[in-house]
Amino acid sequence: MTLLRTHWAAVLVAALAVTALTAVFAVAGTGNHPSVAHARPNHLPYTVVSNSTADAILAFAAAGVRLTPRSKSATITTLGSRGDALEVDIFGDPQRVEAAGFHDYLLLNGHSVHFPRTCGTAMHYAERWKGNIRVIAHCTAARGASAAWLRRAERALARLP
């Protein structure tokens, strides 16, 4: 009988230890695990769709950038320049875009961060927005001409309402 009580006591102590460790890890959170998705702020820099894909193509053509289709979904159309130095995304209804899971943030070292505005950062991308149109400059694809590509993008975006 004493052996049985000792066995059950050991099982009970082990179960309590597992429960305590589970509680500690649950309270501590997922902090440093890169495979765990972190909550990102739900925010887009526009509230109304003001430009179409045709508007973007015309504005960039006027700035000397020919855009060709890359992908299209129900909420986002992506166009690209020669050599993919620029990616131009035309976003639809912001509520549908966010509901589809898009956020204008990157996950870097466990933190949600905005794209940088200039090249030369460790992320190799620079971003610009005008209304519902976003331009991403792929700094490495631009091969040293990223500043010129960003100026072209800014001239094109300035032509949009």
Z-matrix of the N, CA and C atoms (Angstrom, degrees):
N
C 1 1.453
C 2 1.528 1 110.94
N 3 1.332 2 116.91 1 -40.24
C 4 1.461 3 121.09 2 179.35
C 5 1.522 4 110.10 3 -63.65
N 6 1.324 5 117.08 4 -39.11
C 7 1.459 6 121.51 5 178.83
C 8 1.528 7 110.26 6 -63.68
N 9 1.322 8 118.41 7 -41.19
C 10 1.459 9 122.50 8 179.08
C 11 1.524 10 110.79 9 -64.34
N 12 1.355 11 116.95 10 -44.24
C 13 1.475 12 120.24 11 178.41
C 14 1.526 13 110.29 12 -63.18
N 15 1.319 14 118.41 13 -39.85
C 16 1.463 15 121.99 14 179.92
C 17 1.524 16 109.93 15 -64.86
N 18 1.329 17 117.47 16 -41.41
C 19 1.454 18 122.24 17 179.13
C 20 1.534 19 110.87 18 -62.29
N 21 1.331 20 117.53 19 -48.44
C 22 1.463 21 121.10 20 179.38
C 23 1.522 22 111.56 21 -64.65
N 24 1.315 23 117.18 22 -35.97
C 25 1.466 24 121.03 23 177.74
C 26 1.533 25 109.61 24 -64.35
N 27 1.327 26 117.19 25 -40.50
C 28 1.467 27 120.94 26 179.12
C 29 1.527 28 110.56 27 -66.14
N 30 1.334 29 116.30 28 -41.48
C 31 1.463 30 120.65 29 177.97
C 32 1.527 31 110.35 30 -62.85
N 33 1.325 32 116.67 31 -42.72
C 34 1.459 33 121.22 32 179.90
C 35 1.531 34 110.89 33 -63.93
N 36 1.320 35 118.18 34 -43.03
C 37 1.474 36 122.06 35 179.02
C 38 1.530 37 109.52 36 -63.50
N 39 1.326 38 117.94 37 -42.76
C 40 1.466 39 121.31 38 179.06
C 41 1.529 40 110.95 39 -63.01
N 42 1.331 41 116.90 40 -42.59
C 43 1.465 42 121.10 41 179.30
C 44 1.522 43 110.89 42 -63.62
N 45 1.332 44 116.81 43 -41.48
C 46 1.467 45 120.58 44 177.86
C 47 1.527 46 110.79 45 -64.85
N 48 1.329 47 117.55 46 -38.14
C 49 1.460 48 121.12 47 178.96
C 50 1.528 49 110.77 48 -64.59
N 51 1.330 50 117.54 49 -44.05
C 52 1.461 51 121.48 50 178.31
C 53 1.520 52 110.22 51 -62.94
N 54 1.325 53 117.66 52 -43.49
C 55 1.464 54 121.64 53 178.52
C 56 1.522 55 110.70 54 -61.72
N 57 1.327 56 117.17 55 -43.08
C 58 1.464 57 121.01 56 -179.94
C 59 1.527 58 110.86 57 -64.06
N 60 1.332 59 117.34 58 -43.74
C 61 1.463 60 120.17 59 178.66
C 62 1.525 61 111.55 60 -64.32
N 63 1.315 62 116.40 61 -40.11
C 64 1.465 63 120.37 62 177.61
C 65 1.521 64 109.95 63 -60.71
N 66 1.303 65 117.48 64 -43.19
C 67 1.465 66 121.48 65 179.37
C 68 1.527 67 111.06 66 -64.08
N 69 1.333 68 116.47 67 -41.23
C 70 1.468 69 120.03 68 179.54
C 71 1.522 70 110.25 69 -61.86
N 72 1.345 71 117.68 70 -47.16
C 73 1.457 72 120.23 71 -179.94
C 74 1.527 73 111.85 72 -66.34
N 75 1.298 74 118.05 73 -35.48
C 76 1.468 75 120.98 74 178.81
C 77 1.516 76 110.81 75 -66.53
N 78 1.327 77 117.02 76 -40.79
C 79 1.463 78 120.85 77 179.90
C 80 1.522 79 110.31 78 -72.18
N 81 1.334 80 117.03 79 -37.51
C 82 1.462 81 121.00 80 -178.79
C 83 1.516 82 111.43 81 -67.22
N 84 1.314 83 118.06 82 -25.82
C 85 1.457 84 121.16 83 178.05
C 86 1.512 85 112.07 84 85.51
N 87 1.333 86 114.63 85 -166.70
C 88 1.454 87 121.28 86 -175.62
C 89 1.514 88 111.54 87 -105.35
N 90 1.296 89 118.24 88 7.60
C 91 1.453 90 128.01 89 -177.11
C 92 1.507 91 120.01 90 -8.68
N 93 1.301 92 120.20 91 -68.67
C 94 1.448 93 121.29 92 -169.95
C 95 1.516 94 113.90 93 -107.22
N 96 1.285 95 118.66 94 22.81
C 97 1.453 96 121.40 95 179.22
C 98 1.521 97 109.26 96 -99.93
N 99 1.360 98 117.91 97 104.15
C 100 1.463 99 119.98 98 -175.83
C 101 1.515 100 114.28 99 -63.29
N 102 1.335 101 118.03 100 -19.95
C 103 1.455 102 119.04 101 -178.73
C 104 1.522 103 113.03 102 -80.14
N 105 1.322 104 117.16 103 -8.30
C 106 1.460 105 121.11 104 -179.03
C 107 1.527 106 108.77 105 -92.90
N 108 1.306 107 117.07 106 127.53
C 109 1.464 108 121.08 107 179.68
C 110 1.524 109 110.11 108 -69.23
N 111 1.321 110 115.99 109 134.17
C 112 1.457 111 121.40 110 178.04
C 113 1.519 112 109.37 111 -99.46
N 114 1.308 113 115.99 112 148.97
C 115 1.464 114 120.06 113 177.61
C 116 1.517 115 108.50 114 -66.09
N 117 1.305 116 116.27 115 134.01
C 118 1.454 117 121.11 116 178.77
C 119 1.519 118 108.34 117 -114.98
N 120 1.323 119 116.13 118 145.70
C 121 1.460 120 118.44 119 177.68
C 122 1.522 121 110.56 120 -60.05
N 123 1.300 122 116.92 121 140.12
C 124 1.454 123 122.61 122 -179.31
C 125 1.528 124 107.95 123 -93.06
N 126 1.337 125 116.58 124 93.51
C 127 1.452 126 119.14 125 -175.72
C 128 1.522 127 110.06 126 -154.04
N 129 1.305 128 116.39 127 128.74
C 130 1.456 129 122.48 128 171.76
C 131 1.523 130 107.45 129 -116.84
N 132 1.325 131 117.83 130 149.74
C 133 1.464 132 120.09 131 -177.07
C 134 1.526 133 114.82 132 -81.67
N 135 1.318 134 117.99 133 16.97
C 136 1.467 135 120.46 134 176.10
C 137 1.522 136 108.27 135 -143.63
N 138 1.319 137 115.47 136 156.47
C 139 1.460 138 120.42 137 179.55
C 140 1.524 139 112.26 138 -121.02
N 141 1.344 140 116.49 139 -15.66
C 142 1.457 141 122.06 140 -177.79
C 143 1.527 142 108.72 141 -133.77
N 144 1.317 143 116.77 142 139.50
C 145 1.458 144 120.91 143 175.25
C 146 1.523 145 107.42 144 -75.63
N 147 1.330 146 116.54 145 115.20
C 148 1.457 147 120.32 146 -176.12
C 149 1.519 148 113.31 147 -114.08
N 150 1.343 149 118.15 148 -12.56
C 151 1.462 150 121.37 149 -177.03
C 152 1.522 151 110.88 150 -136.24
N 153 1.336 152 114.26 151 149.00
C 154 1.460 153 120.89 152 179.55
C 155 1.527 154 109.77 153 -104.96
N 156 1.314 155 115.48 154 174.87
C 157 1.459 156 120.83 155 175.24
C 158 1.525 157 110.07 156 -61.94
N 159 1.331 158 116.81 157 -41.51
C 160 1.467 159 120.68 158 178.32
C 161 1.525 160 110.85 159 -61.35
N 162 1.340 161 117.83 160 -40.01
C 163 1.472 162 121.41 161 176.93
C 164 1.526 163 110.36 162 -58.65
N 165 1.324 164 116.82 163 -44.82
C 166 1.465 165 121.21 164 -179.03
C 167 1.524 166 110.79 165 -64.48
N 168 1.320 167 117.19 166 -44.76
C 169 1.467 168 120.68 167 -179.38
C 170 1.525 169 110.44 168 -60.38
N 171 1.326 170 117.34 169 -44.57
C 172 1.469 171 121.08 170 179.85
C 173 1.520 172 112.21 171 -66.42
N 174 1.320 173 117.59 172 -43.72
C 175 1.463 174 121.30 173 -179.00
C 176 1.530 175 111.10 174 -63.97
N 177 1.311 176 116.98 175 -41.95
C 178 1.464 177 119.35 176 -179.62
C 179 1.525 178 111.08 177 -73.07
N 180 1.329 179 117.97 178 -34.52
C 181 1.467 180 120.44 179 176.43
C 182 1.527 181 109.92 180 -61.74
N 183 1.329 182 116.95 181 -40.34
C 184 1.463 183 121.03 182 178.34
C 185 1.529 184 111.75 183 -64.53
N 186 1.338 185 117.15 184 -24.64
C 187 1.461 186 121.67 185 177.70
C 188 1.536 187 111.68 186 -94.24
N 189 1.343 188 116.73 187 8.34
C 190 1.452 189 120.89 188 176.74
C 191 1.521 190 115.13 189 83.99
N 192 1.335 191 116.68 190 20.89
C 193 1.467 192 120.60 191 -179.56
C 194 1.520 193 108.72 192 -119.99
N 195 1.325 194 115.64 193 117.57
C 196 1.474 195 120.67 194 176.26
C 197 1.522 196 107.72 195 -88.83
N 198 1.326 197 115.80 196 124.14
C 199 1.467 198 121.51 197 179.66
C 200 1.524 199 109.83 198 -105.36
N 201 1.336 200 115.45 199 140.42
C 202 1.462 201 120.95 200 176.07
C 203 1.522 202 108.36 201 -126.54
N 204 1.336 203 116.96 202 152.39
C 205 1.469 204 120.73 203 -177.37
C 206 1.531 205 112.49 204 -62.57
N 207 1.342 206 115.37 205 141.50
C 208 1.459 207 122.26 206 174.86
C 209 1.526 208 110.93 207 -118.22
N 210 1.335 209 116.45 208 -45.77
C 211 1.468 210 119.88 209 177.72
C 212 1.517 211 109.43 210 -160.59
N 213 1.336 212 114.44 211 161.31
C 214 1.468 213 120.02 212 179.51
C 215 1.522 214 108.17 213 -147.90
N 216 1.333 215 114.91 214 133.37
C 217 1.464 216 120.92 215 173.80
C 218 1.523 217 107.18 216 -128.58
N 219 1.299 218 116.61 217 -176.01
C 220 1.463 219 120.29 218 179.30
C 221 1.527 220 111.58 219 -67.51
N 222 1.343 221 117.68 220 -19.68
C 223 1.463 222 120.21 221 -174.59
C 224 1.524 223 114.61 222 -119.59
N 225 1.345 224 118.39 223 -21.40
C 226 1.465 225 121.05 224 -175.53
C 227 1.524 226 109.82 225 -140.08
N 228 1.342 227 115.51 226 134.89
C 229 1.459 228 121.77 227 171.26
C 230 1.520 229 106.96 228 -113.35
N 231 1.331 230 116.46 229 131.56
C 232 1.463 231 121.00 230 -179.72
C 233 1.513 232 109.76 231 -114.95
N 234 1.339 233 114.89 232 130.04
C 235 1.459 234 123.23 233 176.21
C 236 1.525 235 107.42 234 -118.38
N 237 1.323 236 116.80 235 160.15
C 238 1.460 237 119.78 236 178.96
C 239 1.503 238 111.88 237 -140.73
N 240 1.320 239 115.41 238 157.05
C 241 1.459 240 122.10 239 177.18
C 242 1.523 241 109.72 240 -91.39
N 243 1.308 242 115.54 241 172.95
C 244 1.465 243 121.67 242 175.63
C 245 1.529 244 108.57 243 -57.70
N 246 1.302 245 116.46 244 131.03
C 247 1.452 246 120.54 245 -179.78
C 248 1.520 247 114.30 246 73.74
N 249 1.315 248 116.55 247 4.03
C 250 1.471 249 122.96 248 179.84
C 251 1.521 250 113.76 249 57.49
N 252 1.327 251 117.47 250 31.81
C 253 1.469 252 120.48 251 175.09
C 254 1.527 253 109.80 252 -66.77
N 255 1.336 254 116.73 253 -33.23
C 256 1.466 255 121.56 254 177.63
C 257 1.519 256 109.94 255 -122.72
N 258 1.313 257 114.87 256 139.76
C 259 1.467 258 122.21 257 170.39
C 260 1.520 259 105.32 258 -117.88
N 261 1.312 260 116.83 259 129.04
C 262 1.462 261 122.05 260 -179.69
C 263 1.524 262 107.57 261 -117.89
N 264 1.334 263 115.29 262 119.83
C 265 1.464 264 121.78 263 -179.58
C 266 1.521 265 109.04 264 -109.37
N 267 1.320 266 116.43 265 127.31
C 268 1.454 267 122.53 266 176.57
C 269 1.529 268 106.24 267 -107.05
N 270 1.323 269 115.97 268 114.58
C 271 1.458 270 122.17 269 -174.81
C 272 1.519 271 110.85 270 -96.40
N 273 1.313 272 114.69 271 146.68
C 274 1.465 273 121.39 272 176.96
C 275 1.514 274 111.04 273 -92.60
N 276 1.327 275 115.25 274 -152.12
C 277 1.462 276 122.51 275 -178.52
C 278 1.528 277 110.61 276 -48.85
N 279 1.342 278 118.25 277 122.63
C 280 1.468 279 120.45 278 -174.56
C 281 1.525 280 114.32 279 -60.36
N 282 1.324 281 117.77 280 -34.30
C 283 1.465 282 119.34 281 178.92
C 284 1.527 283 110.69 282 -67.12
N 285 1.311 284 116.58 283 -39.55
C 286 1.473 285 119.81 284 177.90
C 287 1.532 286 111.33 285 -69.73
N 288 1.334 287 116.28 286 -36.15
C 289 1.465 288 120.39 287 178.80
C 290 1.527 289 109.91 288 -63.20
N 291 1.331 290 116.54 289 -47.97
C 292 1.465 291 120.27 290 179.43
C 293 1.528 292 111.15 291 -66.58
N 294 1.330 293 116.89 292 -38.65
C 295 1.467 294 120.02 293 178.63
C 296 1.532 295 111.21 294 -64.07
N 297 1.339 296 116.35 295 -29.01
C 298 1.462 297 120.63 296 177.94
C 299 1.525 298 111.55 297 -76.12
N 300 1.337 299 116.76 298 -8.40
C 301 1.461 300 120.02 299 176.33
C 302 1.507 301 115.77 300 104.09
N 303 1.334 302 118.94 301 2.76
C 304 1.465 303 120.05 302 179.76
C 305 1.528 304 110.75 303 -77.63
N 306 1.314 305 115.38 304 136.70
C 307 1.467 306 123.03 305 171.97
C 308 1.516 307 107.18 306 -137.49
N 309 1.304 308 117.74 307 142.57
C 310 1.458 309 121.91 308 -179.22
C 311 1.529 310 110.09 309 -86.40
N 312 1.312 311 116.60 310 54.89
C 313 1.452 312 122.88 311 -180.00
C 314 1.512 313 109.35 312 -140.70
N 315 1.312 314 115.23 313 153.08
C 316 1.458 315 122.23 314 172.95
C 317 1.517 316 108.11 315 -111.11
N 318 1.306 317 116.89 316 152.79
C 319 1.453 318 121.22 317 174.63
C 320 1.521 319 107.49 318 -97.06
N 321 1.338 320 117.29 319 114.25
C 322 1.455 321 123.01 320 -178.05
C 323 1.516 322 108.82 321 -129.60
N 324 1.314 323 116.46 322 116.36
C 325 1.470 324 121.83 323 -179.33
C 326 1.522 325 112.12 324 52.61
N 327 1.312 326 116.47 325 40.31
C 328 1.453 327 121.04 326 176.62
C 329 1.516 328 114.83 327 81.03
N 330 1.336 329 117.56 328 7.18
C 331 1.467 330 121.07 329 -179.08
C 332 1.522 331 110.10 330 -123.84
N 333 1.314 332 116.28 331 143.79
C 334 1.454 333 121.18 332 175.42
C 335 1.520 334 108.16 333 -83.18
N 336 1.334 335 116.50 334 124.45
C 337 1.460 336 121.54 335 -178.25
C 338 1.518 337 109.55 336 -132.74
N 339 1.326 338 116.17 337 153.58
C 340 1.463 339 121.66 338 174.57
C 341 1.521 340 109.23 339 -75.27
N 342 1.325 341 115.72 340 157.06
C 343 1.453 342 119.96 341 169.67
C 344 1.526 343 107.57 342 -62.91
N 345 1.323 344 118.77 343 146.47
C 346 1.468 345 119.60 344 174.93
C 347 1.527 346 110.16 345 -70.97
N 348 1.321 347 117.01 346 162.68
C 349 1.463 348 121.19 347 178.58
C 350 1.517 349 112.23 348 -92.88
N 351 1.317 350 118.04 349 -12.96
C 352 1.460 351 121.07 350 -179.90
C 353 1.526 352 110.47 351 -130.24
N 354 1.316 353 115.05 352 158.41
C 355 1.461 354 120.09 353 175.19
C 356 1.531 355 108.62 354 -79.84
N 357 1.306 356 114.61 355 168.93
C 358 1.454 357 118.88 356 -179.85
C 359 1.511 358 112.84 357 102.31
N 360 1.307 359 117.72 358 -0.44
C 361 1.458 360 120.97 359 176.78
C 362 1.521 361 109.13 360 -91.86
N 363 1.294 362 116.54 361 172.00
C 364 1.462 363 121.35 362 -179.73
C 365 1.522 364 112.12 363 -67.44
N 366 1.343 365 118.04 364 -17.45
C 367 1.461 366 120.23 365 -176.42
C 368 1.521 367 113.40 366 -85.56
N 369 1.321 368 119.45 367 -15.79
C 370 1.464 369 123.59 368 175.82
C 371 1.519 370 114.59 369 65.54
N 372 1.319 371 117.86 370 22.59
C 373 1.457 372 122.17 371 177.70
C 374 1.525 373 109.00 372 -137.44
N 375 1.329 374 115.62 373 152.50
C 376 1.458 375 121.23 374 171.58
C 377 1.525 376 106.94 375 -135.12
N 378 1.325 377 116.70 376 148.29
C 379 1.465 378 120.86 377 -172.26
C 380 1.521 379 111.23 378 -127.88
N 381 1.325 380 115.27 379 146.31
C 382 1.464 381 123.15 380 171.63
C 383 1.524 382 107.88 381 -138.91
N 384 1.333 383 116.31 382 147.04
C 385 1.467 384 122.41 383 176.15
C 386 1.521 385 109.34 384 -127.08
N 387 1.316 386 115.44 385 147.48
C 388 1.473 387 122.73 386 166.58
C 389 1.516 388 105.33 387 -146.04
N 390 1.329 389 116.41 388 110.76
C 391 1.453 390 120.35 389 -176.46
C 392 1.513 391 109.74 390 59.40
N 393 1.325 392 116.01 391 -127.45
C 394 1.465 393 120.97 392 -178.34
C 395 1.530 394 112.83 393 -94.38
N 396 1.332 395 116.74 394 16.54
C 397 1.461 396 120.43 395 179.22
C 398 1.522 397 109.89 396 -113.02
N 399 1.327 398 114.19 397 128.72
C 400 1.467 399 120.74 398 178.65
C 401 1.520 400 108.41 399 -116.97
N 402 1.335 401 115.56 400 138.63
C 403 1.460 402 121.97 401 174.91
C 404 1.521 403 107.97 402 -117.08
N 405 1.317 404 115.33 403 130.06
C 406 1.458 405 121.73 404 173.62
C 407 1.519 406 106.98 405 -113.50
N 408 1.324 407 116.98 406 122.63
C 409 1.464 408 121.31 407 172.92
C 410 1.523 409 107.18 408 -91.56
N 411 1.319 410 116.46 409 124.54
C 412 1.462 411 122.10 410 176.39
C 413 1.526 412 105.93 411 -89.85
N 414 1.304 413 115.23 412 96.13
C 415 1.466 414 121.52 413 -171.08
C 416 1.520 415 112.89 414 -57.84
N 417 1.314 416 118.25 415 -39.58
C 418 1.463 417 119.77 416 -179.84
C 419 1.523 418 110.90 417 -72.05
N 420 1.317 419 118.53 418 -35.05
C 421 1.469 420 121.10 419 177.90
C 422 1.527 421 110.68 420 -69.02
N 423 1.331 422 117.47 421 -27.12
C 424 1.460 423 121.82 422 -179.85
C 425 1.529 424 111.75 423 -74.56
N 426 1.310 425 117.57 424 -14.32
C 427 1.477 426 124.07 425 175.24
C 428 1.523 427 113.16 426 48.08
N 429 1.289 428 117.03 427 62.03
C 430 1.455 429 120.80 428 176.30
C 431 1.517 430 114.83 429 84.13
N 432 1.307 431 117.78 430 -9.16
C 433 1.461 432 120.94 431 -179.69
C 434 1.521 433 110.98 432 -106.64
N 435 1.323 434 117.35 433 23.50
C 436 1.466 435 120.28 434 -175.73
C 437 1.517 436 112.42 435 -62.17
N 438 1.325 437 118.52 436 -37.49
C 439 1.468 438 120.64 437 179.17
C 440 1.532 439 110.14 438 -63.06
N 441 1.330 440 117.15 439 -40.48
C 442 1.471 441 120.53 440 178.42
C 443 1.529 442 110.82 441 -65.91
N 444 1.330 443 117.37 442 -41.35
C 445 1.470 444 120.28 443 177.63
C 446 1.519 445 110.67 444 -63.66
N 447 1.328 446 117.58 445 -40.14
C 448 1.474 447 120.27 446 178.17
C 449 1.531 448 111.04 447 -65.07
N 450 1.351 449 117.84 448 -38.21
C 451 1.468 450 119.99 449 177.09
C 452 1.532 451 110.55 450 -63.63
N 453 1.329 452 117.42 451 -41.25
C 454 1.471 453 120.58 452 176.68
C 455 1.529 454 110.43 453 -61.71
N 456 1.310 455 115.99 454 -43.58
C 457 1.469 456 120.14 455 179.10
C 458 1.519 457 110.45 456 -61.57
N 459 1.324 458 117.44 457 -42.96
C 460 1.468 459 120.57 458 179.73
C 461 1.528 460 111.20 459 -64.94
N 462 1.343 461 117.27 460 -39.17
C 463 1.470 462 119.82 461 176.67
C 464 1.523 463 110.80 462 -63.44
N 465 1.325 464 116.59 463 -41.10
C 466 1.476 465 120.25 464 178.84
C 467 1.513 466 110.73 465 -65.62
N 468 1.324 467 116.77 466 -45.99
C 469 1.475 468 119.99 467 -178.95
C 470 1.532 469 110.79 468 -63.32
N 471 1.322 470 117.81 469 -33.92
C 472 1.466 471 121.59 470 179.71
C 473 1.530 472 111.24 471 -64.90
N 474 1.313 473 118.35 472 -23.41
C 475 1.471 474 122.23 473 179.60
C 476 1.531 475 112.31 474 -78.81
N 477 1.312 476 116.33 475 -14.43
C 478 1.469 477 120.31 476 -179.28
C 479 1.527 478 110.71 477 -84.94
N 480 1.338 479 116.90 478 149.81
C 481 1.480 480 118.85 479 178.45
C 482 1.516 481 112.49 480 -67.25
